[in-house]
Amino acid sequence: MKSAAYRIVHARNGWGVEHDGKIEGAYDTKEAAFEAAVGPASNAIKLGYEVSIMVEGSEPREPALGAR
C-alpha cells in the first residue's frame, strides 16, 4: 500500500510541515501547521494512500501548541 507521512516540525522561527523530505510553511503554532497538513493529507486519502500525521511533543515550559 502507498503511504504519505506528514510531520509537524520546528522550522524557521516557528513550525513547518515536512513531507517527502521538504519542509514547507512557517506557522506560528503547531496547531496552524497541523491544519495546513490536513488538506494535503485528505487529498492523499482520496488517492488511496495510507496517511499519517505526526506532531512533535512539547519541550518543558513550552506552550502545548508551540506558540512563541
C-alpha positions, 0 to 999 in steps of 0.5 A: 500500500502507498503511504504519505507521512506528514510531520509537524516540525520546528522550522524557521522561527516557528513550525513547518510541515515536512513531507517527502523530505521538504519542509514547507510553511512557517506557522506560528503554532503547531496547531496552524501547521497541523491544519495546513497538513490536513488538506494535503493529507485528505487529498492523499486519502482520496488517492488511496494512500495510507496517511499519517500525521505526526506532531512533535511533543512539547519541550518543558515550559513550552506552550502545548501548541508551540506558540512563541 
